Amino acid sequence: MSLSDKKVRKKRRWGKIFEYSSYERNLVVDDDYKELLKELEEDYTKRKSIVVTAQEIAAKRDIRVSVAKQLLEDLEEKNILKPTISNKRLKVYIKA
């Protein structure tokens, strides 16, 4: 998605006008998902210590946060990562 595809929106609050742009990240399916999972698996097994969140992966790889959460859950099932801190909004993973 290019910069021209972003929508600039205006929001008024307390007499001030805020401009922000919405951005939709890519949805990853089947073959791309497996390839991305393999890349992450290789990357995280090589590192000594690591702290990872779904938002961090989504920003780096330009994918949706829901896809990043699923990737982290799959890596948790393979015993590569394990959750350390979790609440209803955020899970932080470290190397297992």
C-alpha positions in Angstrom: 0.0 0.0 0.0 1.5 3.3 -1.0 1.3 6.6 0.8 -1.3 7.9 -1.6 -3.7 5.1 -0.4 -3.8 6.5 3.1 -6.9 8.5 4.0 -6.4 11.7 5.9 -9.2 12.3 8.3 -9.9 15.3 10.5 -11.2 15.1 14.0 -12.4 18.0 16.1 -12.0 18.0 19.8 -12.2 20.9 22.3 -12.0 23.5 19.5 -8.8 21.9 18.0 -8.6 20.0 14.7 -6.5 16.9 14.6 -5.5 15.3 11.3 -4.7 11.6 11.2 -4.3 9.1 8.5 -5.7 5.6 8.6 -3.6 2.7 7.3 -4.6 -0.8 6.6 -1.9 -3.5 6.9 -1.6 -6.5 4.7 -3.5 -9.7 5.4 -1.2 -12.8 5.1 -2.7 -16.1 4.0 -1.6 -19.8 3.5 1.8 -19.9 1.7 2.9 -16.4 2.8 1.9 -17.3 6.4 4.0 -20.5 6.4 7.0 -18.6 4.9 6.7 -15.9 7.5 6.4 -18.4 10.3 9.6 -20.2 9.1 11.5 -16.9 8.9 10.5 -15.9 12.5 11.3 -19.4 13.7 14.8 -19.3 12.3 15.3 -15.7 13.5 14.2 -16.3 17.1 16.1 -19.6 17.5 19.4 -17.8 16.6 19.0 -15.0 19.0 20.2 -15.4 22.6 17.7 -13.2 24.4 14.6 -11.7 23.0 11.4 -9.8 24.0 8.6 -9.8 21.4 5.1 -8.4 21.2 2.5 -8.8 18.4 2.5 -5.1 17.7 6.3 -5.1 17.2 6.1 -7.9 14.6 3.1 -6.2 12.9 5.0 -2.9 12.5 8.2 -4.5 11.2 6.6 -6.9 8.8 3.7 -4.7 7.7 1.1 -7.3 8.6 -2.1 -7.1 10.7 -1.8 -7.5 14.5 -4.2 -10.4 14.5 -1.9 -12.3 12.1 1.1 -11.5 14.3 -0.8 -12.8 17.4 -1.5 -16.1 15.6 2.2 -16.3 14.6 3.3 -15.9 18.2 0.8 -18.5 19.3 2.2 -21.0 16.8 5.7 -20.2 17.9 4.6 -20.8 21.5 3.2 -24.2 20.5 6.6 -25.1 19.0 8.3 -24.1 22.3 10.4 -21.4 20.7 8.7 -18.6 22.7 6.9 -18.4 26.0 4.6 -15.7 27.4 5.9 -13.8 30.4 3.5 -10.9 30.9 0.0 -11.0 29.8 -3.3 -9.2 30.3 -6.4 -8.8 28.2 -4.7 -6.3 25.7 -1.0 -7.3 25.6 1.2 -10.4 25.7 4.9 -10.2 26.0 6.9 -13.2 24.8 10.5 -14.2 25.6 12.7 -17.0 24.3 11.9 -20.4 25.8 
